[in-house]
Amino acid sequence: MSKPEATYTVRSLIVTAIASIIATVLVLEFSGKIAHSENKDHVPVGDFKAVHVQPGDDFRMSSRASELHAVCQNGYLAIAADADPSYRGIVVDYKNRGVRCQRAPEADE
């Protein structure tokens, strides 16, 4: 008996794999299994870090500005997107405490 020949080409197998992935995503999307949150309340705006710079130290950063800007909101530093200024997030530290953008008034002694 002769050796069976491959009836599928590599190209058809790749196309079938891609089509099945697309079909799976579409079925999950239309059946509601993929959740898209419309609530922006607890979505991080970005990930930030502070860089300690001492006088005389050489500090290098990108010459391009980010697409975010800072605003002071109720005494706390907030980051807003340039594309949608209503989309703001309060900057918090690792213990989820807000970062003040102005000093609290000192009590007179």
ABEGO torsion letter per residue (X at the ends): XBBBBBABBAAAAAAAAAAAAAAAAAAAAAAGABBBBABAAABBABBBBBBBBBBGBBBBBBABBBABBBBBBGGBBBBBBAABAABBBBBBBAAGBBBBABBBBBBBX
